[in-house]
Amino acid sequence: MTDLHKILHERILVLDGAMGTMIQRHKLEEEDFRKGWFENHLSSLKGNNDLLSLTRPDVIREIHAEYFEAGADIAETNTFSGTTIAQADYGLESAVYDINYHSAKIAREVADEFTTREPNKPRFVAGSMGPTNRTASISPDVNDPGFRAITFEELVVAYKQQALALLEGGVDLLLVETVFDTLNAKAALFAIEEAFDEFGSKVPIMVSGTITDQSGRTLTGQTTDAFLISVSHMDLLTIGLNCALGASMMRPYLQVLDKNAPFGVSAHPNAGLPNEFGEYDETPELMAEQIKEFMDEGLVNIIGGCCGTTPDHIRAIADLAATYEPRKQALNEH
């Protein structure tokens, strides 16, 4: 039984909050995304946040430290768009190994510093694997419903490259997150298995889907239950939900996972829904109040925050989580 599996039985683990929200606070400019690596790159790079692990590692390091300071047990690497598929928009496919390897190393170093300081609260690193900006299940062209912008095989190649670099950088687990198309996630899981074979060892896997609206379905039309069934062939650490919804709207779908999942259950909701300016207004207190309902019902093993959440949100959530028992049912013994 790994440390993580063991701890999952003992207490609720806290995942960190939004990386993008914290990066925005630094008011970075184009040169920050180029420094020392991409000085002569032809296209604009501002907003390609994954690059900051290379060009401004100090910023990423500081953000990880702030979340750990706030009580997070698990930091996500700054690699949400760390595939050749997502980086193709910037013509930076060749930077993918470095993005993932260095992002993992930064998070690993900060996690180890905190673990040394507080040995009774070990810190972990989750390699973040986002959904890419292509979908394998539906056509991007309404006039050609049979068209696909990406194949399963292309996704596998890209995800395997990402997973290997994250493993080499020292992650403790892999997080396939913000899944809007389960076929993409299945490609990621297939790629992870291949990466484990090549790397020579395994780490636990979290999968987190996104229910896009109150229809209760993913973008490609799956219900929460169907999503769970589609990935249950894998021996996961947790199955969960993140993004798109605030905590209160996520609750009914977590209840479905709680009832049926043979794994741990995770949740990292947004700080409410975006306002008309695309910003998230939900205060740490309000968010914690809603998350308290998850804990009262015993729905989660891992809890954190997605868009709009900050170390203040994570602190409120961590303080709350410390007073609750984790979800017990159906936790696999490993």
C-alpha positions in Angstrom: 0.0 0.0 0.0 1.6 3.3 -1.0 1.7 6.3 1.3 -1.0 7.9 -0.6 -3.4 5.0 -0.4 -2.7 4.7 3.3 -3.3 8.4 4.0 -6.5 8.3 1.9 -7.9 6.0 4.5 -6.9 8.2 7.4 -7.8 11.7 6.4 -9.1 13.9 3.6 -6.2 15.1 1.4 -6.2 18.6 0.1 -5.3 19.4 -3.5 -4.1 22.9 -4.3 -6.0 25.7 -6.1 -5.9 27.5 -9.4 -2.4 28.0 -11.0 -3.7 30.4 -13.6 -5.5 32.6 -11.1 -2.3 33.0 -9.1 -0.2 33.6 -12.3 -2.5 36.5 -13.2 -1.7 38.2 -10.0 1.9 38.6 -11.1 1.0 40.8 -14.1 3.5 39.2 -16.3 4.4 40.5 -19.8 5.5 38.9 -23.1 9.2 38.9 -22.0 8.4 36.8 -18.9 7.2 34.0 -21.2 10.4 34.1 -23.3 13.3 34.7 -20.8 16.3 32.6 -21.5 14.4 30.1 -23.6 12.3 31.5 -26.4 13.8 35.0 -27.0 13.6 34.6 -30.7 10.4 32.6 -31.0 8.3 34.1 -33.8 4.7 34.0 -32.4 3.4 35.7 -29.2 3.8 33.5 -26.1 2.0 35.6 -23.4 -0.6 33.5 -21.7 1.1 30.2 -22.4 1.4 29.6 -18.7 3.2 26.2 -18.8 6.3 28.0 -20.2 6.8 29.9 -17.0 8.2 26.7 -15.4 11.2 27.4 -17.7 11.3 31.2 -18.0 10.1 32.2 -14.6 10.5 29.2 -12.3 10.7 31.6 -9.3 7.0 32.5 -9.9 5.9 28.9 -10.1 7.9 27.9 -7.1 6.4 30.7 -5.1 2.8 29.7 -6.1 3.5 26.0 -5.0 4.9 27.3 -1.7 1.9 29.5 -1.1 -0.5 26.6 -1.6 1.5 24.2 0.7 1.7 27.0 3.3 -2.1 27.2 3.1 -2.5 23.5 4.0 -2.4 21.7 0.6 -1.1 18.1 0.7 -0.8 17.8 -3.1 0.5 20.3 -5.6 -0.4 20.1 -9.3 2.4 20.6 -11.8 2.2 23.6 -14.1 1.6 21.4 -17.1 -2.1 21.6 -17.9 -1.3 22.4 -21.6 1.9 20.3 -21.6 1.3 18.2 -24.7 2.5 18.6 -28.3 -1.2 19.0 -29.3 -1.8 22.0 -27.0 1.6 23.5 -27.6 1.2 23.3 -31.4 -0.9 26.5 -31.2 2.4 28.3 -30.3 4.7 26.2 -32.5 6.4 24.9 -29.4 6.0 21.1 -29.7 9.7 20.8 -29.2 9.5 22.4 -25.7 7.1 19.7 -24.3 9.7 17.5 -22.6 11.3 20.5 -20.8 8.0 21.9 -19.8 6.9 18.7 -18.1 10.3 17.7 -16.6 11.1 21.1 -15.2 7.5 21.7 -13.9 7.7 18.4 -12.0 11.1 19.1 -10.6 10.0 22.5 -9.3 7.0 21.1 -7.6 9.0 18.2 -6.3 11.6 20.5 -4.7 9.0 22.6 -3.0 7.1 19.6 -1.8 10.2 18.0 -0.3 11.1 21.2 1.5 7.7 21.2 3.2 7.9 17.5 4.0 11.2 18.0 5.6 9.8 20.8 7.7 6.6 18.9 8.6 7.4 15.2 8.4 3.9 14.4 9.9 2.3 16.0 6.9 4.1 14.7 3.8 3.5 16.7 0.6 2.9 15.1 -2.8 3.2 16.2 -6.4 0.5 15.4 -9.0 1.5 15.6 -12.7 -1.3 17.6 -14.3 -2.5 16.2 -17.6 -5.1 18.4 -19.2 -7.6 17.4 -21.9 -5.8 19.1 -24.9 -7.7 21.5 -27.1 -8.9 18.7 -29.4 -11.7 16.2 -28.9 -11.6 12.6 -30.3 -15.4 12.0 -30.0 -17.1 14.9 -31.8 -16.5 16.9 -34.9 -15.5 20.6 -34.5 -17.3 21.2 -37.9 -21.1 21.2 -37.7 -21.3 20.7 -41.5 -19.1 17.5 -41.3 -20.2 15.5 -38.3 -17.9 12.6 -39.2 -14.8 14.7 -39.1 -12.3 14.3 -36.2 -9.6 16.9 -35.5 -7.5 14.2 -33.7 -7.2 10.4 -33.6 -6.9 8.2 -30.5 -3.4 7.1 -31.6 -2.2 10.8 -31.9 -3.5 11.4 -28.4 -1.7 8.4 -27.0 1.6 9.5 -28.5 1.3 13.0 -27.0 0.1 11.8 -23.6 2.8 9.2 -23.4 5.5 11.8 -24.0 4.0 14.0 -21.3 3.6 11.2 -18.8 7.2 10.0 -19.2 8.6 13.5 -18.7 6.5 14.0 -15.6 7.6 10.7 -14.2 11.2 11.5 -14.9 10.7 14.9 -13.1 9.6 13.0 -10.0 5.8 13.2 -9.6 4.1 11.0 -7.0 0.9 10.6 -9.0 -0.6 11.5 -12.3 -3.9 13.5 -12.6 -5.8 13.3 -15.8 -8.1 16.3 -15.3 -10.8 18.4 -16.7 -12.0 15.5 -18.9 -14.7 16.7 -21.3 -14.3 13.8 -23.7 -13.8 10.4 -22.1 -12.2 9.0 -25.3 -9.3 11.6 -24.7 -9.1 10.3 -21.1 -9.0 6.7 -22.3 -6.1 7.6 -24.6 -4.3 9.3 -21.7 -4.8 6.2 -19.5 -3.6 3.9 -22.3 -0.6 6.2 -22.7 0.1 6.2 -19.0 0.2 2.4 -18.9 2.7 2.4 -21.8 4.8 5.1 -20.0 4.8 3.0 -16.8 6.2 0.0 -18.8 8.9 2.2 -20.3 9.7 4.0 -17.0 9.9 0.8 -15.1 7.6 1.7 -12.2 4.0 3.0 -11.6 2.5 5.8 -9.6 -1.2 6.2 -8.6 -3.6 7.8 -11.1 -6.4 10.3 -10.4 -9.0 11.0 -13.1 -11.2 14.0 -12.9 -14.1 14.8 -15.3 -15.9 17.9 -16.0 -19.7 18.2 -16.0 -20.2 21.2 -18.3 -23.5 22.5 -17.1 -26.7 21.6 -15.2 -27.6 18.9 -17.8 -25.3 16.8 -15.7 -23.3 15.6 -18.7 -19.8 16.0 -20.1 -19.3 18.0 -23.2 -19.5 14.8 -25.3 -22.8 13.8 -23.6 -21.9 11.3 -20.9 -23.6 11.3 -17.6 -21.5 11.0 -14.4 -22.3 7.3 -14.1 -21.3 6.6 -17.7 -18.1 8.5 -17.3 -17.3 6.4 -14.2 -18.0 3.1 -16.0 -15.9 4.2 -19.0 -12.7 4.5 -16.9 -13.3 1.8 -14.3 -11.2 -0.7 -16.1 -8.2 1.1 -14.6 -7.1 0.7 -11.0 -7.4 4.4 -10.1 -6.5 6.1 -6.8 -9.5 8.4 -7.3 -12.3 9.4 -9.7 -13.6 12.9 -9.4 -14.9 16.1 -10.8 -13.4 19.5 -11.4 -14.0 22.8 -13.1 -17.1 24.2 -14.9 -19.3 24.2 -11.7 -19.1 25.7 -8.3 -19.2 23.5 -5.3 -23.0 23.6 -4.7 -23.8 22.6 -8.3 -21.3 19.8 -8.2 -22.8 18.0 -5.2 -25.4 15.8 -7.0 -22.8 14.4 -9.3 -20.4 13.7 -6.5 -23.2 11.8 -4.8 -23.4 9.5 -7.9 -19.6 8.9 -7.7 -19.9 8.2 -4.0 -22.6 5.7 -4.5 -20.9 3.8 -7.3 -17.2 4.4 -7.4 -14.9 1.5 -6.4 -12.1 4.1 -5.8 -11.6 7.2 -3.8 -13.5 10.3 -4.8 -12.0 13.7 -5.5 -13.5 17.2 -6.2 -11.9 20.5 -7.1 -14.7 22.9 -8.0 -14.4 26.5 -9.2 -14.9 29.4 -6.9 -18.6 29.6 -8.1 -19.5 30.5 -11.6 -17.8 33.3 -13.6 -19.3 36.8 -13.5 -20.0 38.8 -16.7 -16.2 39.7 -16.7 -15.2 36.1 -16.6 -14.0 36.4 -13.0 -14.8 34.3 -10.0 -16.3 36.0 -7.0 -16.9 33.3 -4.5 -15.2 34.0 -1.2 -13.2 31.4 0.7 -15.8 31.4 3.4 -18.7 30.8 1.0 -16.9 28.1 -0.9 -15.9 26.3 2.4 -19.6 26.5 3.5 -20.6 24.6 0.4 -17.8 22.1 0.6 -18.8 21.4 4.2 -21.9 19.8 2.7 -19.7 17.3 0.8 -17.9 16.5 4.0 -21.1 16.2 6.1 -22.3 13.6 3.6 -18.9 11.9 3.5 -18.5 12.3 -0.3 -14.8 13.0 -0.7 -11.3 11.7 -0.1 -9.5 14.5 -1.9 -10.7 18.1 -2.1 -9.2 21.2 -3.7 -10.0 24.1 -5.9 -10.1 24.9 -9.6 -10.6 28.2 -11.5 -10.7 31.3 -9.3 -9.4 29.6 -6.1 -6.4 31.0 -4.2 -4.4 30.0 -1.2 -7.1 31.7 0.9 -9.7 29.3 -0.5 -7.4 26.3 0.1 -6.7 27.4 3.7 -10.4 27.6 4.4 -10.9 24.2 2.8 -7.9 22.6 4.6 -9.1 23.9 8.0 -12.4 22.3 7.4 -11.1 19.0 6.0 -8.9 18.6 9.1 -12.1 18.2 11.2 -13.7 15.5 9.0 -13.3 11.8 8.3 -12.6 10.8 4.6 -15.2 9.0 2.6 -14.9 5.3 3.6 -17.0 3.2 1.2 -15.4 1.3 -1.6 -11.9 2.4 -1.0 -9.7 -0.3 -2.6 -7.0 -1.8 -0.5 -3.8 -1.8 -2.6 
